[in-house]
Amino acid sequence: MRRKIARILEEKINPYVAGHGGRIEVVDYVNGTVFLSMSGGCQGCAASAVTLRQGVEEALRTELGERIKHIVDVTDHESGSSPYYTA
């Protein structure tokens, strides 16, 4: 499942967030919960929660259906040094 999630991120999500200098990677998948990490312009970005819910979560659920129950952002947003949008 991790490989499928990683493929979706690489093909459908990362090309878009790369335009803002960001990247999203799968950290783990456990019992329907996907753990993701954001880096670059996504780390500390004020819009990261929106990107996660309206972009990433929607794409993963469209592709993988009920196998995706929860999305958890494990990013340390406080240590982001160059977020695309600042709060």
N, C-alpha and C positions, 0 to 999 in steps of 0.2 A: 504494500500500500504506500509506503514511503516513496518508492520509485515513481509510482503513478502521480502522487502529489507533487513531487519534484519536477516531473515532466510538465504538468499543468502550469506550475509556477514559471518554468523556463520558457514555455511556449506562449502563454497567454497573459501572464501578469508582469514578469520582469521586463519585457520590452517596453511596457508603458511606464513603469516606475523608474526605469533607467533614464528616461527623459528628464527626470528630476534628480538624477544622480543617486537613485536608490536601488536597493536589491532586497528581495525577500527569499528566505530559505526555510525549508522544513527542518526542524530539529528532531521531532519525533512524532509518532502516531501511536496512541494507546487507547484501545477500546472505544473508538469513534472520536477521540479527541486529537486534534491536530495542534502541535506546538510549533509556532513559527517565530523566526527572528528577523528583524528588519535592520538594515545597515545603510550606510551612506546617507543620502538626503532624507531617507525614511526614519532614521534614528533620531528621535527627538522632534520630529515634524509634528506641528499642531494638527495636521490632517491625517495622521497615521491611523487613528481609530476609524475614521471614515473609510479610508482606503481598505483597511482590514475587513470591515463589515460589508461595505457596499461593492467592493471589488473582489477581494480575495475569497471571502466566504461564499459569495454568490457564485463565483466561477467554480469553486471546489464542489459546492452542492449541486450545481448544474451537471458537472461531469461525473460525480461519484455518488450522488443521491443520498440515501439514508445512512450510508456508511460514515458520513460526516455529521457528528452530533454537536461538537463544540470546537471553537477555534480559540486558542490561547496564545496571546502575544507574550513571549518571554524576553523581549528586547529590554535592555537597560536604556530607556529613553533619556534619562538624566545625563548620561555620559555622551550623548550625541554632540558632535562638535560643529556640524555644518548642516542643520536641518533645512529642508527646502522652504517650509513655512514656519515662522517662529510664532509663538503664542503672544 
